Amino acid sequence: MNLSKEIADLLMQMLSENGTVEIRRNDLAERLGCVPSQINYVLSSRFTPERGYIVESRRGGGGYIKITRASYNYETLKMHLVNSIGDAVDEQTCRANLENLCQSGVLTQKEARLIYAALREPVYRDVPKELRGRLRAAIFKQMLLVTMQ
């Protein structure tokens, strides 16, 4: 198994127990036989606000980490998501947001697949590269606002 996946799976298992994980970075690295920077990589790539997580971190002395699964009411979630998209967005960020919305039950798999189909890079091949992110963001926002009513 991939080390990053192993770290993420362990943290997810710990999160599923009570919704929050508090651990020292060095303790986790020692437990998994890796370096603390590998833990940082997993946190920055898999436990992001776009994926529905809040990560608090303190450096020094092994580094304390607190991961919490974010919980928002429906209107706050919609507002936060639309605002977080900004003026431009890439395909990977769209996918991460859609996965999070499915996991939280806001969108069905079918709705997410339909939205993602409109946001994939091949759809924009005839659009100048400098405009693709802006167009994708505008379409994504409108689709979310209509779908999340």
C-alpha positions as CSV (number, residue, x, y, z in Angstrom):
1,M,0.0,0.0,0.0
2,N,1.1,3.5,-0.8
3,L,2.5,5.3,2.3
4,S,0.4,8.5,1.7
5,K,-2.8,6.3,1.5
6,E,-1.8,4.4,4.6
7,I,-1.4,7.7,6.6
8,A,-4.7,9.1,5.2
9,D,-6.5,5.9,6.0
10,L,-5.3,5.9,9.6
11,L,-6.3,9.5,10.1
12,M,-9.7,8.8,8.5
13,Q,-10.2,5.8,10.9
14,M,-9.3,8.0,13.9
15,L,-11.6,10.7,12.6
16,S,-14.5,8.3,12.3
17,E,-14.3,7.5,16.0
18,N,-15.2,11.0,17.2
19,G,-14.9,13.5,14.4
20,T,-11.7,15.0,15.6
21,V,-8.1,13.8,15.8
22,E,-5.4,15.2,18.0
23,I,-2.0,13.8,17.6
24,R,1.7,14.8,17.6
25,R,3.3,14.7,14.2
26,N,6.4,12.8,15.5
27,D,4.3,10.2,17.2
28,L,2.3,9.5,14.1
29,A,5.5,9.4,11.9
30,E,7.1,7.0,14.3
31,R,4.0,4.8,14.4
32,L,4.0,4.6,10.6
33,G,7.7,4.5,10.1
34,C,8.0,7.6,8.0
35,V,9.3,11.2,8.4
36,P,7.1,14.0,9.7
37,S,7.2,15.8,6.4
38,Q,5.3,12.9,4.9
39,I,2.5,13.6,7.4
40,N,2.6,17.3,6.3
41,Y,2.2,16.3,2.7
42,V,-0.8,14.1,3.4
43,L,-2.4,16.9,5.5
44,S,-1.9,19.5,2.8
45,S,-3.1,17.4,0.0
46,R,-5.9,15.3,1.5
47,F,-7.2,17.1,4.5
48,T,-8.1,20.5,3.0
49,P,-11.0,22.9,3.5
50,E,-12.2,22.0,0.0
51,R,-12.5,18.4,1.2
52,G,-14.3,19.4,4.3
53,Y,-11.5,19.4,7.0
54,I,-10.1,22.0,9.4
55,V,-6.4,21.3,10.3
56,E,-4.8,23.2,13.1
57,S,-1.1,22.7,13.5
58,R,1.6,23.9,15.9
59,R,5.3,23.5,15.0
60,G,8.1,22.6,17.4
61,G,8.4,19.7,19.9
62,G,7.1,17.2,17.4
63,G,4.3,19.3,16.2
64,Y,0.7,19.0,17.4
65,I,-2.0,18.4,14.8
66,K,-5.7,18.7,15.2
67,I,-8.0,17.6,12.4
68,T,-11.7,18.2,12.5
69,R,-14.3,17.3,10.0
70,A,-16.0,20.6,9.2
71,S,-19.7,20.8,9.7
72,Y,-21.8,23.6,8.3
73,N,-25.5,24.2,8.0
74,Y,-26.7,24.0,4.4
75,E,-26.8,27.7,3.6
76,T,-23.4,28.4,5.2
77,L,-21.9,25.5,3.2
78,K,-23.4,26.8,0.0
79,M,-22.1,30.3,0.6
80,H,-18.7,29.1,1.7
81,L,-18.4,26.8,-1.3
82,V,-19.4,29.4,-3.9
83,N,-17.1,32.0,-2.3
84,S,-14.2,29.6,-2.2
85,I,-14.4,28.9,-5.9
86,G,-13.3,32.5,-6.6
87,D,-12.9,34.0,-10.1
88,A,-11.2,30.9,-11.6
89,V,-10.9,27.3,-10.7
90,D,-9.2,24.2,-12.0
91,E,-10.6,20.7,-12.7
92,Q,-8.9,19.1,-9.7
93,T,-10.4,21.6,-7.2
94,C,-13.8,21.1,-8.8
95,R,-13.5,17.3,-8.4
96,A,-12.4,17.7,-4.7
97,N,-15.4,19.9,-4.0
98,L,-17.8,17.5,-5.7
99,E,-16.4,14.5,-3.8
100,N,-16.9,16.4,-0.5
101,L,-20.4,17.3,-1.4
102,C,-21.2,13.7,-2.2
103,Q,-19.6,12.5,1.1
104,S,-21.6,14.9,3.1
105,G,-24.9,14.0,1.3
106,V,-25.4,17.4,-0.3
107,L,-25.2,16.1,-3.8
108,T,-26.0,12.6,-5.2
109,Q,-23.4,10.7,-7.2
110,K,-25.5,11.3,-10.3
111,E,-25.6,15.1,-9.7
112,A,-21.9,15.2,-9.1
113,R,-21.1,13.2,-12.2
114,L,-23.3,15.5,-14.3
115,I,-21.7,18.7,-12.9
116,Y,-18.2,17.2,-13.3
117,A,-18.9,16.3,-16.9
118,A,-19.4,20.0,-17.6
119,L,-16.2,21.0,-15.8
120,R,-13.7,18.6,-17.3
121,E,-10.8,20.0,-19.2
122,P,-11.7,18.5,-22.6
123,V,-14.9,20.6,-22.6
124,Y,-12.8,23.7,-22.8
125,R,-10.3,22.8,-25.5
126,D,-11.7,25.4,-27.9
127,V,-11.5,28.1,-25.2
128,P,-8.2,30.1,-24.8
129,K,-6.2,28.7,-21.9
130,E,-6.2,32.0,-20.0
131,L,-10.0,32.0,-19.9
132,R,-10.7,28.4,-19.0
133,G,-10.5,28.7,-15.3
134,R,-12.8,31.8,-15.2
135,L,-15.4,30.1,-17.4
136,R,-15.2,26.9,-15.4
137,A,-15.7,28.9,-12.2
138,A,-18.8,30.7,-13.5
139,I,-20.4,27.4,-14.7
140,F,-19.5,25.6,-11.5
141,K,-21.0,28.3,-9.3
142,Q,-24.2,28.4,-11.3
143,M,-24.6,24.6,-11.3
144,L,-24.1,24.5,-7.6
145,L,-26.6,27.3,-6.9
146,V,-29.2,25.6,-9.0
147,T,-28.5,22.1,-7.7
148,M,-28.2,23.0,-4.0
149,Q,-31.7,24.7,-3.7
